[in-house]
Amino acid sequence: MAEVALIPNPITRAGVVPTSNESLSASETYTVVNEGNVVLRVSNGATAITKVTVTTQAEVDEQKVTSREVEVAKSTVKYIGPFLPSIYDKKGSFQFKISSATEVKIEVVQF
């Protein structure tokens, strides 16, 4: 499937109501513009665990670093990030996938 861009919502002193991305798909790869100041808020309303896999772009001794996998338990919210550009970015953005989109909402905030 194609990459789907999610737009970060900047946090201000006046506050922010971030866009709730709800029409997600486990078959998509999501991209987010990143300067090291982005956090994902993952809300899992399902009755099963979902995994968020953030792709690493870094290499050590010419070997790719393992992607970061974070489990979000059923009926919970988890914040993930920030993401260091030197490890996660590809052309100024990082990429992630989710294992299940059922009852999952993702908000992207930038500080």
Backbone bond lengths (Angstrom), bond angles and torsions (degrees), N, CA, C in turn:
res aa  C-N    CA-C-N  psi(-1)  N-CA   C-N-CA  omega(-1)  CA-C   N-CA-C  phi
1 M - - - 1.444 - - 1.527 109.39 -
2 A 1.300 114.99 164.95 1.457 121.48 -179.16 1.528 111.12 -77.30
3 E 1.312 115.18 163.38 1.454 119.84 174.80 1.528 109.08 -78.86
4 V 1.331 115.84 142.01 1.457 122.32 179.27 1.520 107.67 -116.31
5 A 1.330 117.06 122.13 1.459 121.43 -178.98 1.525 110.49 -84.97
6 L 1.331 116.14 129.89 1.455 122.35 172.32 1.521 107.53 -108.39
7 I 1.313 117.33 135.28 1.466 122.48 -174.58 1.529 109.58 -96.02
8 P 1.352 116.93 125.15 1.462 119.51 176.96 1.529 111.34 -67.67
9 N 1.324 116.69 144.19 1.460 123.49 175.66 1.520 108.09 -101.30
10 P 1.351 118.36 116.70 1.467 120.42 -178.67 1.533 111.39 -67.72
11 I 1.324 116.01 135.85 1.459 121.40 174.98 1.527 107.70 -85.74
12 T 1.322 116.36 133.36 1.463 121.62 178.58 1.527 109.12 -125.10
13 R 1.333 116.38 170.83 1.465 119.99 177.13 1.524 111.09 -65.98
14 A 1.317 117.55 -23.20 1.471 121.29 177.13 1.523 111.33 -79.80
15 G 1.326 117.08 -10.27 1.456 121.86 -179.79 1.516 111.74 96.63
16 V 1.316 115.36 170.96 1.458 121.18 179.57 1.526 108.72 -149.03
17 V 1.309 115.25 141.72 1.460 121.42 169.95 1.522 104.59 -109.70
18 P 1.335 117.86 99.39 1.458 120.69 -173.56 1.526 112.62 -69.29
19 T 1.318 114.64 153.21 1.459 121.23 174.50 1.515 109.04 -64.09
20 S 1.316 116.57 129.62 1.458 121.29 177.64 1.521 108.37 -94.93
21 N 1.321 116.00 108.18 1.460 121.39 179.49 1.523 108.17 -83.60
22 E 1.343 115.73 108.53 1.459 120.70 -173.85 1.522 113.48 -113.73
23 S 1.304 118.33 -23.23 1.470 120.76 -178.91 1.521 109.16 -89.81
24 L 1.306 115.25 67.94 1.460 121.60 -175.11 1.520 110.52 -98.53
25 S 1.324 115.70 163.04 1.459 121.52 178.55 1.524 109.44 -138.88
26 A 1.311 116.58 136.66 1.467 120.74 178.24 1.521 111.75 -69.47
27 S 1.324 118.16 -13.93 1.472 120.59 -178.99 1.528 112.58 -91.51
28 E 1.321 118.01 -5.58 1.471 121.86 -178.66 1.523 111.31 -92.73
29 T 1.328 114.77 156.41 1.454 122.11 167.93 1.516 106.48 -108.32
30 Y 1.325 117.12 127.39 1.463 122.00 -177.97 1.520 109.38 -101.86
31 T 1.332 116.31 141.54 1.459 121.73 178.05 1.522 109.30 -122.00
32 V 1.337 115.26 146.33 1.457 121.57 179.85 1.522 108.45 -137.79
33 V 1.328 116.68 127.63 1.465 121.07 174.77 1.520 107.36 -60.85
34 N 1.337 115.98 135.10 1.463 119.55 -170.74 1.519 111.98 -143.82
35 E 1.338 114.69 132.92 1.463 121.41 171.47 1.523 109.84 -123.30
36 G 1.342 115.94 22.99 1.458 120.66 -179.89 1.520 113.40 88.71
37 N 1.340 116.71 8.33 1.464 120.69 -176.03 1.531 112.17 -126.74
38 V 1.326 116.52 34.91 1.463 121.85 -177.38 1.528 109.58 -118.32
39 V 1.339 115.11 140.27 1.457 122.22 177.29 1.526 108.12 -130.89
40 L 1.332 116.10 139.01 1.462 121.78 174.29 1.523 108.58 -96.63
41 R 1.322 116.58 136.14 1.464 122.27 170.80 1.519 105.70 -109.45
42 V 1.326 116.63 111.91 1.460 121.80 -176.32 1.518 108.40 -108.36
43 S 1.320 115.52 120.45 1.459 122.35 179.04 1.523 108.16 -110.09
44 N 1.324 115.93 118.34 1.460 121.43 -178.53 1.528 108.95 -110.50
45 G 1.332 116.07 102.42 1.455 121.02 179.47 1.513 112.99 -91.84
46 A 1.302 117.16 3.56 1.468 121.73 -177.08 1.526 111.34 -79.26
47 T 1.311 114.99 174.83 1.464 120.66 178.77 1.526 111.90 -96.22
48 A 1.323 117.15 12.22 1.466 122.07 179.27 1.527 109.34 -137.14
49 I 1.325 115.76 160.51 1.465 122.33 176.58 1.523 109.47 -67.07
50 T 1.333 116.46 144.07 1.460 120.49 167.99 1.529 107.12 -120.66
51 K 1.312 116.30 150.66 1.462 121.04 179.88 1.519 109.41 -114.61
52 V 1.323 115.50 137.87 1.455 122.48 173.79 1.516 106.20 -109.32
53 T 1.334 116.21 120.87 1.466 120.73 179.97 1.512 108.48 -111.26
54 V 1.339 115.51 114.27 1.466 122.12 179.08 1.523 107.40 -97.24
55 T 1.317 115.67 121.66 1.461 121.72 -175.68 1.519 110.83 -74.39
56 T 1.323 116.09 129.86 1.465 119.89 173.74 1.527 108.78 -92.70
57 Q 1.311 114.85 145.45 1.463 121.19 179.11 1.518 110.90 -109.15
58 A 1.330 116.91 -9.50 1.463 121.77 -174.96 1.522 111.43 -76.14
59 E 1.325 113.79 155.32 1.463 121.42 173.80 1.526 108.35 -130.51
60 V 1.325 115.81 146.28 1.458 122.62 173.96 1.516 106.22 -125.28
61 D 1.307 116.31 124.93 1.468 121.42 -177.23 1.528 111.06 51.37
62 E 1.329 115.49 43.65 1.464 124.00 178.02 1.521 113.54 63.26
63 Q 1.338 116.55 20.76 1.462 121.10 175.94 1.526 108.95 -119.09
64 K 1.328 115.01 132.63 1.452 120.29 -178.29 1.525 110.51 -65.60
65 V 1.327 116.49 136.73 1.450 122.92 176.75 1.530 107.82 -76.22
66 T 1.322 116.70 138.96 1.463 121.84 -179.38 1.520 110.54 -60.60
67 S 1.336 116.37 137.13 1.461 120.85 177.72 1.521 110.46 -63.37
68 R 1.315 115.40 151.96 1.464 122.05 -178.13 1.523 109.35 -84.53
69 E 1.326 117.69 122.07 1.459 122.36 179.49 1.523 108.85 -114.75
70 V 1.334 115.80 125.25 1.457 121.35 -177.96 1.528 108.62 -122.69
71 E 1.321 116.42 126.50 1.465 120.96 177.07 1.522 109.75 -88.74
72 V 1.341 115.23 136.06 1.459 121.36 174.71 1.527 106.12 -115.29
73 A 1.322 115.46 112.42 1.466 121.01 -176.05 1.526 110.98 -63.17
74 K 1.310 115.42 160.18 1.458 120.73 179.17 1.526 110.05 -60.40
75 S 1.322 115.64 142.44 1.467 123.79 176.28 1.525 113.20 57.14
76 T 1.346 117.26 37.31 1.462 120.33 178.34 1.529 111.15 -134.05
77 V 1.323 113.99 170.31 1.467 122.92 174.50 1.515 107.30 -121.59
78 K 1.325 116.47 136.96 1.466 120.77 177.89 1.526 108.77 -135.93
79 Y 1.339 115.62 137.55 1.463 122.04 174.59 1.526 107.33 -97.15
80 I 1.324 116.44 134.23 1.464 122.01 -178.68 1.519 108.65 -127.65
81 G 1.334 117.43 129.15 1.454 121.86 178.61 1.512 110.14 131.86
82 P 1.313 118.32 -174.38 1.471 127.47 -4.09 1.536 111.48 -72.93
83 F 1.313 114.71 171.71 1.461 122.21 -173.74 1.528 109.87 -116.57
84 L 1.322 116.21 114.37 1.466 120.51 -179.08 1.531 109.80 -66.72
85 P 1.337 117.72 125.10 1.467 120.32 -179.07 1.524 113.49 -57.27
86 S 1.333 118.27 -35.00 1.465 120.92 -177.51 1.532 112.37 -67.20
87 I 1.320 116.60 -18.70 1.459 120.72 179.97 1.527 112.00 -104.33
88 Y 1.337 116.71 -40.60 1.460 120.23 -169.25 1.526 115.60 -106.07
89 D 1.334 117.88 -22.96 1.469 119.20 -171.02 1.520 114.48 -79.25
90 K 1.316 113.45 144.23 1.458 123.48 170.77 1.522 105.36 -131.45
91 K 1.330 116.86 110.63 1.469 122.12 -178.27 1.526 111.58 57.08
92 G 1.343 117.80 41.14 1.457 122.21 174.14 1.522 115.77 84.43
93 S 1.325 117.58 6.48 1.466 121.46 179.40 1.523 109.66 -137.53
94 F 1.341 116.13 154.75 1.454 118.76 170.82 1.524 108.77 -108.30
95 Q 1.322 115.78 162.06 1.464 122.08 -177.04 1.519 109.79 -122.41
96 F 1.351 114.99 146.87 1.460 119.06 173.24 1.522 110.16 -149.06
97 K 1.330 114.53 161.06 1.465 123.29 176.47 1.524 107.45 -131.21
98 I 1.329 115.32 159.06 1.458 120.29 174.35 1.518 108.53 -120.63
99 S 1.338 115.97 148.25 1.463 119.39 -177.00 1.520 112.26 -79.86
100 S 1.328 116.68 -26.41 1.462 121.62 178.75 1.519 108.43 -148.50
101 A 1.324 116.16 139.06 1.463 120.82 -179.93 1.525 112.27 -103.52
102 T 1.315 117.33 -3.33 1.455 121.12 -177.94 1.525 110.29 -64.89
103 E 1.336 116.26 118.09 1.466 123.15 177.90 1.534 113.21 61.21
104 V 1.340 117.72 25.00 1.460 121.65 179.41 1.516 109.72 -104.96
105 K 1.341 115.91 133.95 1.461 122.58 175.88 1.524 107.34 -126.09
106 I 1.343 115.71 140.07 1.460 119.77 178.82 1.527 108.72 -127.67
107 E 1.313 114.62 130.38 1.464 121.73 173.16 1.521 106.88 -114.42
108 V 1.327 116.08 141.49 1.461 121.68 -179.50 1.512 108.03 -117.72
109 V 1.342 116.80 117.99 1.456 120.64 179.64 1.525 110.02 -119.19
110 Q 1.323 113.65 151.18 1.466 121.58 -176.94 1.524 106.61 -126.07
111 F 1.334 117.06 129.19 1.466 120.40 179.62 1.504 111.44 -110.20
